[in-house]
Amino acid sequence: MDHERLYFRGKRRPSVVAEAPISDQAPFFASKRLGLIDNAPTSRAKLKVPSNLSLSVIVCTSRDNIGNTPIYEPNDDSAHWRTTALSTASLWVMFSYCHLACCRCYRWGSEVLARSGMTAPLYVHADPTQVRVETAAYSAMVKNMGRTRALHLQGGSNSYLEGLMASAASAPALEKVCIGHHTTEISTFPFHRQCPRLNELRLRARVENFDWGSLYHFSQLRTLEIHDTIDDFAHGFPGVVRAIDGMRALENLDLQLEVPGFDPRCERNFCASLPSLKRFFLSANADVCLGLLSCLRFDRTRVNLSLNVLDDEEDLTTDVLRRLVALCQAEDDPDDTQPRASPHGPFFNLDGGDCSFSIESDYDAVCLCFKYIPASDNRPSLELNCWALMDQAGALFASFAAVLPVASATSLAVGGCARAANWPKTLHDVFRHLPALQKFKLINTSREGSRAVFASLWPRDDGTLPAPMLRKIAVGGSWNDRECPSLEALRDCIVARRAQGQGSCQIRRIVCGSNCELVAHEVGCLRDLGIHVCWMPHLFL
């Protein structure tokens, strides 16, 4: 198919308006564009589009807010463009039923729904507090459930879901369901066999004692995300494993679990096999992570495994970390009879396989994350993220260093140092444990906090140089306080490192990201040292 270009008056650059058949286009055109199309002039364009050419309309907006002004404004469009856009149903299939429940938005909400036709698949949103039962908006949602492909509910309850499916009878086209709000009152998923094509289910609100048995019929699920609190361990935890075991097509699994009564010493004679799994995120305390990982059978070499361990440094001991690392590499949990981590080196061997995993400790105001990603040449790339907000981060880092090969980490990210006191003294020597460090990122940090961090990179009294291989530093300002790391403090650090001798300081590049316009006058002091400064004030690091 030949592609045509339309040139509009007042535009410096041409706009591509014909790229692919309209049937292949995703539903990008949102309902809030109705006014723009309706008010578009009907004058002729300079180039006539062939009648057999299918037009596609892609409105560019910001990432999340479809109400922002688009990059392309059809203010000088042709009648052919306008007629085609208004008559193409697939451009009007993404909208919210809340518009039908609003007096101010009802007119254009109704027109959007009408222009979506009768058969085009819908991608819709609804808030049960607005789209209430026995309203016109609710009736429209029930009427169109047969062609709804994606449904996002902003909250809800068991009775709301049961009534919706009872009224609609079935949803044969439904593929994605997302339910999320902090007031969600859902403990079951009552769609059962009415959704034969459902492959993605996300319950992003915290639910309590969810009935995992209601998911037994959805063996075709490819994506599952649930945040659940399980009070009855003896009944609830086995139900989780059994429900997952029936999902042999599952590729993405995201679980955030709270199991207050979890007994790590109990016998677990149940397991789940996930042959298609590609990504697994688990957020729970250490005992639940150990218990669930030992019950799941999947190929560790092809799964991107992420653990968010919700324990403090007293519970997240070296032995617990050792067992977590072992379960990231294999299915068997080493018991206490296995040899423990050597005090002279990490338990994890860098030549131990092709598994990819990350272990993050997140408790109170301390967050420490270790990522292991093997490269194609069998030389792994390691990343250590350290969000230092309390003195406990030092003890937590010591546990990580005893089990994981932090000495091989090539990148370090530090954030959350809004004040100088937020850089704990226990982490002052963290760079001495990172001899292979090449990239350092400092974000969400105040000016005074950055001085304490950069002071950790100064040469020691014994002449040793922390992170001697460091080549690149990226800095970004504080998200809330409109502050930025001090480039003058960084300049003083580089000068002190260079004073150790020729070639001792490898720092050659500095990247300045968001909020760095506050220290624009300090860039010259780095360039005077021959440092290459990349000025990118709109880059969120």
C-alpha positions as CSV (number, residue, x, y, z in Angstrom):
1,M,0.0,0.0,0.0
2,D,1.4,3.4,-1.0
3,H,1.8,5.8,1.9
4,E,0.7,9.4,1.4
5,R,1.6,12.6,3.3
6,L,-0.7,15.5,4.0
7,Y,0.7,19.0,4.4
8,F,-1.3,21.4,6.5
9,R,-1.0,25.1,6.4
10,G,0.9,26.6,9.3
11,K,2.9,23.4,9.9
12,R,6.7,23.6,9.5
13,R,7.0,19.8,9.2
14,P,4.8,17.3,7.4
15,S,2.5,15.0,9.4
16,V,2.2,11.4,8.5
17,V,-1.5,10.5,8.5
18,A,-1.6,7.3,6.7
19,E,0.5,4.4,8.0
20,A,-1.6,1.2,8.2
21,P,-5.1,-0.1,7.7
22,I,-7.5,1.1,10.3
23,S,-8.3,-2.4,11.4
24,D,-4.7,-2.9,12.5
25,Q,-4.6,0.2,14.7
26,A,-4.8,0.1,18.5
27,P,-7.6,2.2,20.1
28,F,-5.5,5.3,20.6
29,F,-8.2,7.9,19.9
30,A,-9.8,8.8,23.2
31,S,-13.3,10.2,23.7
32,K,-12.0,13.6,24.9
33,R,-11.0,14.3,21.3
34,L,-14.6,14.5,20.2
35,G,-14.7,18.2,20.4
36,L,-11.5,18.7,18.4
37,I,-12.9,16.5,15.5
38,D,-16.4,18.0,15.6
39,N,-15.0,21.6,15.3
40,A,-12.4,20.8,12.6
41,P,-12.8,22.9,9.5
42,T,-14.0,21.2,6.3
43,S,-11.6,23.0,3.9
44,R,-9.7,21.0,1.3
45,A,-6.1,19.8,2.0
46,K,-3.4,20.6,-0.5
47,L,-3.0,16.9,-1.3
48,K,-6.0,14.7,-2.0
49,V,-6.0,11.3,-0.2
50,P,-6.9,8.4,-2.5
51,S,-10.4,7.1,-1.7
52,N,-9.1,3.5,-1.3
53,L,-6.5,4.5,1.3
54,S,-7.4,3.6,4.9
55,L,-6.6,6.5,7.2
56,S,-5.4,6.1,10.8
57,V,-5.6,8.8,13.4
58,I,-3.1,8.7,16.2
59,V,-3.5,11.5,18.7
60,C,-0.3,12.0,20.7
61,T,-0.9,12.8,24.4
62,S,1.0,12.6,27.6
63,R,1.6,9.2,29.2
64,D,-1.4,9.1,31.5
65,N,-3.7,12.1,31.0
66,I,-5.7,11.9,27.8
67,G,-7.0,15.4,28.5
68,N,-3.7,17.2,27.6
69,T,-3.3,19.0,24.3
70,P,-2.1,16.7,21.6
71,I,1.0,17.3,19.6
72,Y,-1.1,17.2,16.4
73,E,-4.1,19.5,16.3
74,P,-6.6,18.9,13.4
75,N,-7.3,22.7,13.1
76,D,-6.8,22.8,9.3
77,D,-8.0,19.4,8.3
78,S,-9.8,18.1,5.2
79,A,-13.4,17.0,5.0
80,H,-12.2,13.6,4.0
81,W,-10.1,13.3,7.1
82,R,-13.0,14.4,9.4
83,T,-15.5,12.1,7.8
84,T,-13.2,9.1,8.0
85,A,-12.3,9.7,11.6
86,L,-16.0,10.1,12.7
87,S,-17.0,7.0,10.9
88,T,-14.2,4.7,12.0
89,A,-15.5,2.7,15.0
90,S,-12.1,1.5,16.2
91,L,-11.1,5.0,17.1
92,W,-13.8,5.4,19.7
93,V,-13.5,2.2,21.7
94,M,-11.5,3.5,24.7
95,F,-13.6,5.5,27.2
96,S,-15.1,5.5,30.7
97,Y,-18.6,4.7,31.6
98,C,-18.3,7.4,34.3
99,H,-18.9,9.9,31.5
100,L,-22.4,8.6,31.0
101,A,-23.0,9.1,34.7
102,C,-22.0,12.7,34.6
103,C,-24.4,15.4,33.5
104,R,-21.7,17.6,32.0
105,C,-20.2,14.7,30.0
106,Y,-23.2,12.7,29.1
107,R,-23.7,14.2,25.6
108,W,-20.3,13.5,24.2
109,G,-20.0,10.2,26.2
110,S,-23.1,9.0,24.5
111,E,-21.8,10.0,21.1
112,V,-18.5,8.3,21.7
113,L,-20.3,5.0,22.6
114,A,-22.5,5.4,19.6
115,R,-19.6,5.9,17.2
116,S,-17.9,2.8,18.6
117,G,-20.5,0.9,16.7
118,M,-22.0,-2.4,17.7
119,T,-19.2,-4.9,17.2
120,A,-15.8,-3.2,17.8
121,P,-14.1,-4.5,20.9
122,L,-14.2,-2.0,23.8
123,Y,-11.5,-0.9,26.3
124,V,-13.4,0.7,29.1
125,H,-13.1,2.0,32.7
126,A,-15.8,2.3,35.4
127,D,-16.0,3.5,38.9
128,P,-18.7,1.6,40.8
129,T,-19.3,4.6,43.1
130,Q,-20.5,6.5,40.0
131,V,-21.7,3.8,37.6
132,R,-24.2,2.5,40.1
133,V,-26.8,-0.3,39.6
134,E,-30.0,0.8,37.8
135,T,-28.4,3.8,36.2
136,A,-28.1,4.4,32.4
137,A,-24.3,4.1,32.6
138,Y,-24.6,0.7,34.3
139,S,-27.2,-0.5,31.8
140,A,-24.8,0.5,28.9
141,M,-22.0,-1.4,30.6
142,V,-24.1,-4.5,30.9
143,K,-25.4,-4.2,27.3
144,N,-21.8,-4.0,25.9
145,M,-20.2,-6.6,28.1
146,G,-20.4,-9.0,25.1
147,R,-17.8,-7.0,23.2
148,T,-15.7,-5.6,26.1
149,R,-12.1,-6.7,25.7
150,A,-10.6,-4.8,28.6
151,L,-12.3,-3.7,31.8
152,H,-10.8,-1.5,34.5
153,L,-12.9,-1.2,37.6
154,Q,-11.9,1.5,40.1
155,G,-12.9,-0.5,43.1
156,G,-16.0,-2.6,43.6
157,S,-17.4,-5.4,45.8
158,N,-18.4,-9.1,45.4
159,S,-22.0,-8.2,45.0
160,Y,-21.2,-5.6,42.3
161,L,-19.2,-8.1,40.2
162,E,-21.8,-10.9,40.7
163,G,-24.6,-8.6,39.6
164,L,-22.7,-7.4,36.6
165,M,-22.0,-10.9,35.3
166,A,-25.5,-12.1,36.2
167,S,-27.0,-9.3,34.2
168,A,-24.6,-9.6,31.2
169,A,-24.8,-13.5,31.2
170,S,-21.3,-13.8,29.6
171,A,-18.3,-11.8,28.4
172,P,-16.9,-13.9,25.5
173,A,-14.5,-11.2,24.3
174,L,-13.1,-10.2,27.8
175,E,-9.4,-10.6,27.9
176,K,-8.2,-8.2,30.6
177,V,-9.6,-7.3,34.0
178,C,-8.0,-4.8,36.4
179,I,-9.6,-4.0,39.7
180,G,-7.8,-1.4,41.8
181,H,-8.6,1.0,44.6
182,H,-7.8,1.2,48.3
183,T,-11.4,0.6,49.3
184,T,-12.0,-2.5,47.2
185,E,-14.1,-5.1,49.0
186,I,-13.5,-8.1,46.9
187,S,-12.8,-11.6,48.3
188,T,-13.6,-13.7,45.2
189,F,-13.7,-13.4,41.5
190,P,-17.2,-14.5,40.5
191,F,-16.8,-14.5,36.7
192,H,-16.1,-18.3,36.5
193,R,-16.7,-19.8,33.1
194,Q,-18.3,-16.7,31.6
195,C,-14.9,-15.4,30.4
196,P,-13.3,-18.1,28.3
197,R,-10.7,-15.7,26.8
198,L,-9.6,-14.0,30.0
199,N,-5.8,-14.0,30.1
200,E,-4.9,-11.1,32.4
201,L,-6.3,-10.5,35.9
202,R,-5.0,-7.8,38.2
203,L,-6.4,-7.2,41.7
204,R,-4.2,-4.3,42.7
205,A,-6.1,-3.4,45.9
206,R,-5.3,-5.1,49.1
207,V,-7.9,-7.9,49.6
208,E,-8.3,-10.1,52.7
209,N,-8.6,-13.9,52.6
210,F,-9.2,-14.0,48.9
211,D,-11.0,-17.2,47.7
212,W,-8.3,-18.6,45.4
213,G,-10.7,-21.4,44.5
214,S,-12.6,-19.0,42.4
215,L,-9.6,-19.0,40.0
216,Y,-9.5,-22.7,39.4
217,H,-11.4,-22.4,36.1
218,F,-8.9,-19.9,34.6
219,S,-6.2,-22.2,33.4
220,Q,-5.7,-19.9,30.4
221,L,-4.4,-17.0,32.4
222,R,-1.1,-15.6,31.3
223,T,-0.8,-12.7,33.7
224,L,-1.9,-12.7,37.4
225,E,-1.5,-10.0,40.0
226,I,-3.0,-10.2,43.5
227,H,-2.4,-8.4,46.8
228,D,-3.8,-10.7,49.5
229,T,-3.7,-10.9,53.3
230,I,-4.1,-14.5,54.5
231,D,-5.2,-14.9,58.1
232,D,-5.9,-18.6,58.0
233,F,-2.6,-20.1,57.0
234,A,-3.6,-23.8,57.1
235,H,-6.4,-23.2,54.6
236,G,-5.3,-20.1,52.7
237,F,-1.7,-20.8,51.8
238,P,-2.3,-24.2,50.2
239,G,-5.1,-22.7,48.3
240,V,-2.7,-20.2,46.7
241,V,-0.4,-22.9,45.5
242,R,-3.2,-25.2,44.2
243,A,-4.8,-22.3,42.2
244,I,-1.4,-21.4,40.7
245,D,-0.7,-25.0,39.8
246,G,-3.7,-25.0,37.5
247,M,-2.4,-22.1,35.4
248,R,0.1,-23.8,33.2
249,A,0.0,-21.0,30.6
250,L,1.0,-18.3,33.3
251,E,3.8,-16.1,32.1
252,N,3.7,-13.1,34.5
253,L,3.0,-13.6,38.2
254,D,2.9,-10.7,40.7
255,L,2.1,-11.6,44.3
256,Q,2.1,-9.3,47.4
257,L,1.2,-11.5,50.3
258,E,0.8,-11.0,54.1
259,V,0.5,-14.2,56.1
260,P,0.6,-13.2,59.8
261,G,0.3,-16.8,61.0
262,F,2.8,-18.4,58.6
263,D,4.6,-21.3,60.2
264,P,8.0,-21.9,58.5
265,R,8.4,-25.3,60.3
266,C,5.2,-26.9,58.9
267,E,5.3,-29.6,56.3
268,R,4.3,-28.6,52.9
269,N,3.4,-31.6,50.7
270,F,2.0,-29.5,47.8
271,C,3.6,-27.7,44.9
272,A,2.8,-25.9,41.7
273,S,4.4,-26.3,38.3
274,L,4.7,-23.2,36.0
275,P,6.3,-24.3,32.8
276,S,5.6,-21.1,30.9
277,L,6.6,-18.6,33.6
278,K,8.8,-15.7,32.4
279,R,8.5,-13.1,35.2
280,F,7.8,-13.6,38.9
281,F,7.6,-10.8,41.5
282,L,7.0,-11.7,45.1
283,S,6.6,-9.2,48.0
284,A,6.4,-10.8,51.4
285,N,8.4,-11.4,54.6
286,A,11.3,-13.8,54.4
287,D,9.5,-16.8,55.8
288,V,6.7,-16.5,53.2
289,C,9.3,-16.0,50.4
290,L,11.1,-19.1,51.4
291,G,8.0,-21.1,51.8
292,L,6.4,-20.2,48.5
293,L,9.6,-20.4,46.4
294,S,10.2,-23.9,47.7
295,C,6.7,-24.9,46.5
296,L,7.0,-23.5,43.0
297,R,8.6,-25.4,40.1
298,F,9.8,-23.3,37.2
299,D,12.9,-22.9,35.1
300,R,15.1,-20.6,37.0
301,T,17.3,-19.9,34.0
302,R,14.5,-18.3,32.0
303,V,12.5,-16.5,34.6
304,N,13.1,-12.9,35.7
305,L,12.7,-13.3,39.5
306,S,12.3,-10.4,41.8
307,L,11.9,-10.7,45.6
308,N,10.9,-7.8,47.9
309,V,11.6,-9.1,51.4
310,L,9.7,-7.1,54.0
311,D,11.9,-7.7,57.1
312,D,14.2,-5.7,59.2
313,E,18.0,-6.4,59.5
314,E,17.4,-8.6,62.6
315,D,15.1,-11.0,60.8
316,L,16.9,-10.9,57.4
317,T,20.0,-12.8,58.7
318,T,22.9,-14.1,56.6
319,D,21.4,-17.6,56.7
320,V,18.1,-16.4,55.5
321,L,19.7,-14.5,52.6
322,R,21.8,-17.6,51.8
323,R,18.6,-19.7,51.5
324,L,16.9,-17.0,49.4
325,V,19.8,-16.9,47.0
326,A,19.8,-20.7,46.7
327,L,16.1,-20.8,45.9
328,C,16.7,-18.1,43.2
329,Q,19.0,-20.6,41.5
330,A,17.3,-23.9,42.2
331,E,14.1,-25.4,43.6
332,D,15.5,-27.0,46.7
333,D,15.8,-25.0,49.9
334,P,19.0,-25.8,51.7
335,D,18.4,-26.8,55.4
336,D,20.7,-26.0,58.3
337,T,22.8,-29.1,57.6
338,Q,24.1,-27.4,54.4
339,P,27.4,-25.5,54.8
340,R,26.8,-21.8,55.6
341,A,28.3,-18.8,53.8
342,S,32.0,-18.6,54.2
343,P,33.2,-15.5,56.2
344,H,35.9,-15.0,53.6
345,G,33.7,-14.8,50.6
346,P,30.1,-14.8,49.3
347,F,27.9,-17.8,49.3
348,F,26.8,-17.1,45.7
349,N,29.2,-18.2,42.9
350,L,29.2,-15.9,39.9
351,D,29.7,-19.0,37.7
352,G,26.7,-20.7,39.2
353,G,24.4,-20.5,36.1
354,D,22.3,-18.3,33.9
355,C,19.5,-17.4,36.4
356,S,18.5,-13.8,36.6
357,F,17.1,-12.5,39.9
358,S,16.9,-9.5,42.3
359,I,16.6,-9.5,46.1
360,E,15.3,-6.3,47.7
361,S,15.0,-5.7,51.4
362,D,12.3,-3.1,52.1
363,Y,11.5,-2.4,55.7
364,D,10.4,0.8,57.3
365,A,12.7,3.5,55.8
366,V,15.5,1.2,54.6
367,C,15.6,-0.3,51.1
368,L,18.5,-2.3,49.7
369,C,18.4,-4.1,46.4
370,F,20.8,-6.5,44.7
371,K,20.3,-7.5,41.0
372,Y,22.1,-10.3,39.2
373,I,21.8,-10.3,35.4
374,P,24.1,-12.7,33.5
375,A,25.5,-11.4,30.2
376,S,25.8,-13.3,27.0
377,D,29.6,-13.7,27.5
378,N,29.0,-15.2,30.9
379,R,30.4,-12.1,32.6
380,P,27.5,-11.0,34.8
381,S,26.4,-7.5,35.2
382,L,25.6,-6.7,38.8
383,E,23.7,-3.7,40.2
384,L,23.4,-2.7,43.8
385,N,20.7,-0.1,44.7
386,C,21.0,1.4,48.2
387,W,18.3,3.8,49.5
388,A,19.9,4.9,52.7
389,L,17.5,6.5,55.1
390,M,18.5,5.1,58.5
391,D,21.6,3.8,60.3
392,Q,20.2,0.2,60.0
393,A,21.2,0.3,56.3
394,G,24.7,-0.4,57.3
395,A,23.9,-3.7,59.1
396,L,21.7,-4.6,56.2
397,F,24.5,-4.0,53.7
398,A,26.8,-6.1,55.8
399,S,24.4,-9.1,55.5
400,F,24.2,-8.6,51.8
401,A,28.0,-8.4,51.5
402,A,28.4,-11.7,53.4
403,V,26.2,-13.6,51.0
404,L,26.1,-11.8,47.7
405,P,29.1,-10.8,45.5
406,V,28.7,-7.1,46.0
407,A,32.4,-6.7,45.3
408,S,31.5,-7.4,41.7
409,A,28.8,-4.8,41.4
410,T,29.4,-2.5,38.5
411,S,26.7,0.1,39.3
412,L,25.4,1.7,42.5
413,A,22.3,3.9,43.0
414,V,21.8,6.0,46.1
415,G,18.8,8.0,46.9
416,G,16.6,9.4,49.6
417,C,19.3,11.5,51.2
418,A,17.2,14.6,51.7
419,R,19.3,15.8,54.5
420,A,23.0,15.3,55.5
421,A,21.9,13.2,58.4
422,N,20.2,10.7,56.0
423,W,23.6,9.3,54.9
424,P,24.4,7.0,57.8
425,K,27.9,6.8,59.1
426,T,27.6,3.0,58.9
427,L,27.6,3.4,55.1
428,H,30.6,5.7,54.9
429,D,32.8,2.8,53.8
430,V,30.3,1.3,51.4
431,F,32.5,2.2,48.4
432,R,35.4,0.3,49.8
433,H,33.4,-2.9,49.2
434,L,32.9,-2.0,45.5
435,P,36.2,-2.3,43.8
436,A,34.5,-3.0,40.4
437,L,32.1,-0.1,40.5
438,Q,32.0,1.8,37.2
439,K,28.7,3.8,37.4
440,F,27.3,5.7,40.3
441,K,23.9,7.4,40.4
442,L,22.8,9.8,43.1
443,I,19.2,10.9,42.9
444,N,16.5,12.5,45.1
445,T,19.2,14.0,47.2
446,S,19.6,17.5,48.7
447,R,22.7,19.6,48.4
448,E,23.9,19.0,51.9
449,G,23.1,15.3,51.7
450,S,25.2,15.0,48.5
451,R,28.2,16.5,50.3
452,A,28.2,13.6,52.8
453,V,27.8,11.1,50.0
454,F,30.7,12.5,47.9
455,A,32.9,12.7,51.0
456,S,32.7,8.8,51.1
457,L,34.5,8.8,47.7
458,W,37.5,10.8,49.0
459,P,40.8,8.9,49.3
460,R,41.3,7.3,52.7
461,D,44.1,8.2,55.2
462,D,45.9,5.0,54.3
463,G,46.1,6.1,50.7
464,T,43.5,3.7,49.4
465,L,41.0,4.9,46.8
466,P,37.3,3.9,47.2
467,A,35.8,2.6,43.9
468,P,39.0,3.0,41.9
469,M,37.3,1.9,38.6
470,L,34.5,4.6,38.9
471,R,34.1,6.3,35.5
472,K,30.6,7.8,35.3
473,I,28.5,9.7,37.8
474,A,24.8,10.6,37.2
475,V,23.1,13.1,39.6
476,G,19.5,14.2,40.0
477,G,17.7,16.6,42.3
478,S,15.2,16.0,45.1
479,W,11.7,15.2,43.8
480,N,9.9,17.2,46.4
481,D,12.2,19.8,47.9
482,R,13.5,21.2,44.6
483,E,17.1,20.6,45.6
484,C,20.1,19.2,43.7
485,P,23.4,17.6,44.6
486,S,26.3,19.9,44.8
487,L,28.5,19.9,41.7
488,E,31.1,21.9,43.6
489,A,31.4,19.1,46.2
490,L,31.8,16.6,43.3
491,R,34.5,18.8,41.8
492,D,36.4,18.8,45.1
493,C,36.1,15.0,45.3
494,I,37.5,14.6,41.8
495,V,40.4,16.9,42.6
496,A,41.2,15.0,45.7
497,R,41.1,11.6,43.8
498,R,43.4,13.0,41.1
499,A,45.9,14.1,43.7
500,Q,46.7,10.5,44.4
501,G,48.7,10.3,41.2
502,Q,48.3,10.2,37.4
503,G,45.6,7.8,36.3
504,S,44.3,7.3,39.8
505,C,40.9,8.9,39.1
506,Q,39.0,7.4,36.2
507,I,35.9,9.7,36.4
508,R,35.5,11.2,32.9
509,R,31.7,11.8,32.5
510,I,29.0,13.5,34.6
511,V,25.3,13.3,33.7
512,C,23.0,16.0,35.1
513,G,19.4,15.0,35.2
514,S,16.1,16.4,36.6
515,N,16.2,19.5,38.7
516,C,19.9,20.1,37.9
517,E,19.0,23.5,36.5
518,L,19.4,24.7,40.1
519,V,23.2,24.2,39.8
520,A,23.7,25.2,36.2
521,H,26.2,27.8,37.3
522,E,28.4,25.1,38.8
523,V,28.8,23.1,35.5
524,G,31.8,25.2,34.5
525,C,33.9,24.0,37.4
526,L,33.6,20.4,36.2
527,R,34.3,21.3,32.6
528,D,37.4,23.2,33.6
529,L,38.8,19.8,34.8
530,G,38.2,18.3,31.4
531,I,35.1,16.4,32.5
532,H,32.5,15.7,29.9
533,V,29.2,17.0,31.3
534,C,25.9,15.8,29.7
535,W,23.3,18.4,30.5
536,M,19.9,16.7,30.5
537,P,17.6,18.6,33.0
538,H,14.5,16.8,31.8
539,L,15.9,13.3,32.3
540,F,14.4,11.4,35.3
541,L,17.1,9.1,36.4
